[in-house]
Amino acid sequence: MKRIYNILLAAAAILPFPLMLNSCEEFTPVFTGKYPEPEQWEPVQMTATHTIADLAGMYTPGSPFEIDEDIVIVGKVSTSDQAGNFYRSLYIQDETGGIELKMGKTGLYNEYKPGQTVYVKCKGLWLGMYGYDDDSRYGGSGMVQLGYEDPTGEYETSYMEVQYLIDQHIFRGEEGDPVEPVVITESDLPGQWDTQADNQYIGRLVTLQGLRYGDEIFTLLYVNSNLDHKASSNRVFLSDVTHGVTTWAMSEQKVKEHLMNGDWDDVNVGNANDYTHGKVGDPQNKATLLKYAAPANVSQYFYMGAKDIQIRTSGYCRFADLEIDPDVLAGEKTIDATGVLTMYQGSIQFVLLDQNGISVND
């Protein structure tokens, strides 16, 4: 692994921008324009040795590891980063589940088309999980994913980053029709500790029908987005109610609008066990929040029967400021949602490919 890390460092020295070795808990900006057409390539064909569920079953919570076996998985591309709601990664899926490939590139939709077959030579990659929490009551599983070792140790996997490394592991096969989402019911939804090894729908493109609005959001704001994101004095949590947020996420301008309107003035600054930093509406806090405002990712809560579904959307995506239908917000109509079913600390998080993944039921 030391040899691979040295390759990454050497590549960083010649790249025009800093090489990002860390994963990122938050969505971040992604270019969603049109790239030049990629060079011609010859589709490859390989034989899978393991299913995605088989691979996920090799992971033990809290113990990421470098794969040292000649394992090959194959799947079809189920996501696109064109709308900006996926960032530097893509999902592939087979009939047993889906898995995130942490590629470290933007504009992946130009090279990896929805429905295209992708083969992954896993030897030398790291298998880890994002979003695991071992709290027996409030925690649970996250998503098993493939990437490289994170030299900082902060995350269980990092991005592949360098094209040479990507080319050693990720191989494009034939293009095909886009993946058809599977319509699933409440009984098909994963449990608190399920992974791709236990539930075939985790990581796959699915449709959830008849979701009713939960009248609740979750988002995390930073008083100064340039300072420590983990410092209590720099954090503002909007949760439990809607706080006036009626969009799927919030662009920088939308965040400023809410601040100027005083929608969050009574919200405390700080973590739940440290409300010693005043409120959002305090003049100094408000001024700093406005000066350093940044797009905000939002989880809008819905119910499928008795199950919570958090539809999580990036503040950088093209449809961040799209208003949710007022009749849906009022509980008078339901929605059907198509996207990737994921897990985070035992909760179901649902990620839309784009705004076309939402339809309102009459």
C-alpha positions in Angstrom: 0.0 0.0 0.0 3.0 2.3 0.6 3.9 2.0 -3.1 0.4 3.1 -4.1 0.4 6.0 -1.7 3.8 7.2 -3.2 2.2 7.0 -6.7 -0.6 9.3 -5.4 1.8 11.8 -3.9 3.9 11.8 -7.1 0.8 12.4 -9.2 -0.3 15.2 -6.9 3.0 17.1 -7.7 2.2 17.3 -11.4 -1.6 17.9 -11.3 -2.8 21.5 -11.9 -5.0 21.3 -8.7 -4.4 19.8 -5.3 -4.9 16.1 -5.0 -7.8 15.4 -2.6 -7.0 12.2 -0.7 -9.9 12.4 1.8 -13.5 11.4 1.5 -16.0 14.1 2.2 -18.9 13.8 4.5 -20.7 16.6 2.8 -21.7 17.0 -0.8 -19.4 19.5 -2.6 -19.5 21.4 -5.9 -19.5 19.4 -9.1 -19.2 20.6 -12.7 -22.4 19.6 -14.5 -21.7 21.1 -17.9 -20.7 19.2 -21.1 -17.2 17.8 -21.3 -15.5 16.9 -24.6 -16.4 13.5 -25.9 -14.1 10.9 -24.5 -11.6 9.1 -26.8 -12.7 5.9 -28.5 -12.4 2.8 -26.4 -12.9 -0.9 -26.9 -15.5 -2.5 -24.6 -14.0 -5.3 -22.5 -15.6 -8.5 -21.2 -14.7 -10.3 -18.0 -16.2 -13.0 -15.9 -17.3 -12.1 -12.4 -16.0 -14.2 -9.5 -18.2 -12.6 -6.9 -21.6 -10.9 -6.7 -21.8 -7.5 -5.0 -23.5 -9.1 -2.1 -20.7 -11.6 -1.8 -18.2 -8.8 -1.7 -20.1 -6.8 0.8 -20.3 -9.9 3.0 -16.5 -9.9 3.3 -16.6 -6.7 5.3 -16.6 -6.6 9.1 -18.0 -3.4 10.6 -15.1 -1.1 11.8 -12.5 -3.2 9.9 -11.8 -1.8 6.4 -9.1 -3.8 4.6 -7.2 -4.0 1.3 -8.5 -6.8 -0.9 -5.7 -9.2 -1.7 -7.7 -11.8 -3.7 -8.3 -11.8 -7.5 -11.9 -10.8 -7.1 -13.9 -9.4 -10.1 -17.4 -8.0 -9.7 -19.6 -6.8 -12.6 -22.6 -4.4 -12.6 -24.5 -1.9 -14.6 -24.1 1.9 -14.0 -27.2 3.1 -12.2 -26.3 6.7 -11.4 -25.3 9.9 -13.2 -23.5 12.9 -11.8 -24.9 15.2 -14.5 -27.4 16.9 -12.2 -24.8 17.3 -9.5 -26.5 15.2 -6.8 -23.7 12.5 -7.0 -20.1 13.7 -6.6 -16.9 12.0 -7.7 -18.4 8.5 -7.5 -20.9 6.3 -9.2 -22.9 3.2 -8.3 -23.1 -0.1 -10.2 -25.6 -2.8 -9.4 -26.3 -6.4 -10.0 -29.2 -8.5 -9.0 -27.9 -8.8 -5.4 -27.3 -5.1 -4.6 -25.4 -2.0 -5.5 -22.1 -0.5 -4.5 -20.4 2.9 -4.7 -17.1 3.2 -6.6 -15.1 6.1 -5.2 -13.6 7.3 -8.5 -12.4 10.8 -7.5 -13.5 12.4 -10.8 -16.3 14.7 -11.9 -18.2 14.5 -15.1 -18.3 10.7 -14.9 -21.5 10.6 -16.9 -19.5 11.3 -20.0 -17.5 8.1 -19.7 -19.8 5.8 -17.7 -23.3 5.8 -19.2 -26.4 4.7 -17.3 -26.9 1.1 -18.1 -23.3 0.5 -19.2 -21.6 -2.7 -17.9 -18.6 -2.0 -15.7 -16.1 -4.6 -14.4 -14.1 -4.0 -11.3 -10.8 -5.8 -10.5 -10.9 -5.5 -6.7 -7.4 -6.7 -5.8 -5.6 -3.7 -4.3 -8.8 -1.7 -3.6 -10.0 -1.1 -0.1 -13.4 -2.3 1.1 -14.9 -0.1 3.8 -18.1 1.4 5.0 -19.3 5.0 5.2 -21.9 6.0 7.8 -21.5 3.1 10.3 -22.4 3.8 14.0 -22.2 1.1 16.6 -24.7 2.7 19.0 -27.2 -0.1 19.6 -30.2 2.1 19.9 -29.7 5.0 17.5 -26.9 3.8 15.2 -26.6 1.1 12.6 -25.1 0.2 9.2 -23.9 2.5 6.5 -22.9 1.7 3.0 -20.1 -0.8 2.0 -18.0 0.9 -0.7 -14.9 0.4 -2.8 -12.0 2.9 -2.9 -8.5 3.4 -1.7 -7.0 3.6 1.7 -7.4 7.0 3.4 -4.0 7.8 4.8 -5.5 10.2 7.3 -7.5 7.4 8.9 -10.5 9.7 9.1 -12.6 7.6 6.7 -12.6 3.9 5.9 -12.0 4.5 2.2 -10.8 7.3 0.1 -11.0 8.1 -3.7 -8.9 6.4 -6.4 -8.2 9.9 -7.7 -5.5 9.3 -10.3 -6.5 8.1 -13.8 -3.6 5.5 -13.8 -5.1 3.9 -10.7 -8.6 4.0 -12.0 -7.5 2.3 -15.2 -6.0 -0.6 -13.2 -9.3 -1.4 -11.5 -12.3 0.0 -13.5 -13.1 -1.4 -16.9 -15.9 -0.3 -19.3 -18.0 -2.9 -21.0 -20.8 -2.7 -23.5 -23.3 0.2 -23.3 -26.9 -0.8 -22.7 -30.3 0.5 -21.8 -30.6 2.5 -18.6 -31.2 0.4 -15.5 -34.9 0.0 -14.8 -35.8 0.9 -11.2 -37.4 -1.8 -9.1 -40.6 -0.9 -7.3 -40.3 -2.0 -3.7 -42.7 -2.1 -0.8 -42.3 -1.2 2.9 -41.5 -4.9 3.7 -38.6 -4.8 1.3 -36.9 -1.9 3.1 -33.7 -2.6 5.0 -33.4 -2.9 8.7 -31.1 -1.0 11.0 -28.1 -3.3 10.7 -28.6 -4.5 7.1 -25.9 -4.1 4.4 -25.8 -5.1 0.7 -24.9 -8.6 2.0 -28.4 -8.8 3.7 -30.8 -6.7 1.6 -30.7 -6.9 -2.2 -32.1 -3.4 -2.7 -29.5 -1.4 -0.8 -27.4 0.5 -3.3 -29.8 -0.2 -6.1 -32.0 2.1 -8.2 -35.5 1.7 -6.8 -38.9 3.4 -6.8 -40.8 4.1 -3.5 -44.5 4.7 -4.0 -47.0 6.7 -1.9 -44.5 8.6 0.3 -46.2 11.1 2.6 -44.4 14.2 3.9 -43.0 13.9 7.4 -43.0 17.7 8.2 -39.4 17.5 9.2 -35.9 18.3 7.8 -32.3 17.9 8.8 -29.5 20.1 7.7 -26.2 21.3 9.1 -25.0 24.8 8.6 -21.6 26.3 9.4 -21.3 29.8 10.9 -18.1 30.2 9.0 -17.7 27.6 6.3 -13.9 28.2 6.2 -13.4 27.2 9.8 -13.4 23.8 11.6 -16.6 21.9 10.6 -16.5 19.9 13.8 -16.3 22.8 16.3 -19.4 23.2 18.3 -19.2 27.0 18.0 -19.3 26.7 14.2 -22.4 24.4 13.8 -26.1 25.1 13.4 -28.4 22.1 13.2 -31.9 22.5 11.7 -33.9 19.5 12.6 -37.2 18.1 14.1 -39.4 20.6 12.2 -39.1 22.3 8.8 -37.7 25.6 9.8 -39.4 27.1 6.8 -37.4 25.1 4.3 -39.7 24.0 1.5 -37.1 23.1 -1.2 -35.2 19.9 -1.8 -32.0 21.5 -0.7 -30.7 25.1 -0.6 -28.3 27.0 -2.8 -26.1 29.8 -1.2 -28.7 32.4 -2.3 -31.5 30.4 -0.7 -29.6 30.1 2.6 -29.1 33.8 2.6 -32.8 34.4 1.9 -33.8 32.3 5.0 -31.2 34.2 7.1 -32.4 37.6 6.0 -36.1 36.6 6.6 -35.2 35.6 10.2 -36.5 32.0 9.7 -33.8 30.5 11.9 -33.2 33.4 14.4 -34.3 31.3 17.4 -32.1 28.3 16.5 -29.2 27.6 18.8 -25.6 27.6 17.6 -23.7 24.5 18.8 -24.1 20.8 19.3 -26.9 19.4 21.3 -24.7 19.2 24.4 -23.2 22.6 24.0 -25.6 25.5 23.4 -23.3 28.1 24.7 -22.7 30.1 21.5 -25.8 32.1 21.2 -28.5 31.9 18.6 -28.5 32.4 14.8 -30.3 35.7 15.2 -27.6 37.2 17.4 -26.0 40.1 15.4 -22.5 38.7 15.3 -23.7 35.2 14.4 -26.1 36.4 11.8 -23.4 38.7 10.1 -20.9 35.8 10.0 -23.4 33.4 8.6 -24.4 35.8 5.9 -20.8 36.6 5.0 -19.7 32.9 4.7 -23.0 31.4 3.5 -22.6 28.3 1.4 -25.1 25.8 -0.2 -26.7 23.5 2.3 -27.6 19.8 1.8 -31.0 18.9 3.1 -32.7 15.7 4.2 -36.4 16.0 3.7 -38.3 13.4 5.7 -41.0 11.2 4.3 -42.9 8.2 5.5 -43.4 4.9 3.7 -46.0 3.3 6.0 -44.3 3.5 9.4 -40.7 3.8 8.0 -38.8 7.0 7.8 -37.2 7.9 4.4 -34.7 10.7 4.3 -34.5 12.1 0.8 -31.1 13.7 0.9 -30.2 16.3 -1.7 -27.1 18.4 -2.4 -27.2 22.2 -2.1 -24.9 22.2 -5.2 -27.2 20.2 -7.5 -29.2 21.8 -10.3 -32.5 21.3 -8.6 -31.5 22.4 -5.0 -34.0 25.2 -4.9 -36.9 23.4 -6.5 -40.0 23.9 -4.4 -41.8 20.8 -3.1 -45.4 20.7 -4.2 -47.5 22.7 -1.6 -50.1 19.9 -1.6 -47.4 17.4 -0.7 -46.1 19.7 2.1 -49.7 20.0 3.4 -50.1 16.2 3.5 -52.8 16.3 0.9 -50.8 14.4 -1.8 -48.1 11.8 -1.8 -45.1 11.3 -4.0 -43.4 8.4 -5.8 -39.6 8.7 -5.7 -37.0 7.0 -7.9 -33.4 7.0 -6.8 -30.7 5.0 -5.0 -31.5 3.4 -1.7 -28.7 4.0 0.8 -28.0 3.6 4.5 -26.5 6.0 7.0 -26.1 5.1 10.7 -29.0 2.7 10.5 -31.4 5.1 8.8 -32.6 5.0 5.2 -31.3 7.8 3.0 -32.6 8.1 -0.5 -30.7 9.9 -3.2 -32.4 11.2 -6.4 -30.5 11.2 -9.7 -32.4 14.4 -10.7 -35.7 16.1 -10.3 -37.4 13.7 -12.7 -37.2 11.1 -9.9 -40.1 12.8 -8.1 -43.7 12.5 -9.3 -46.7 13.8 -7.4 -49.8 11.6 -7.0 -53.2 13.1 -7.6 
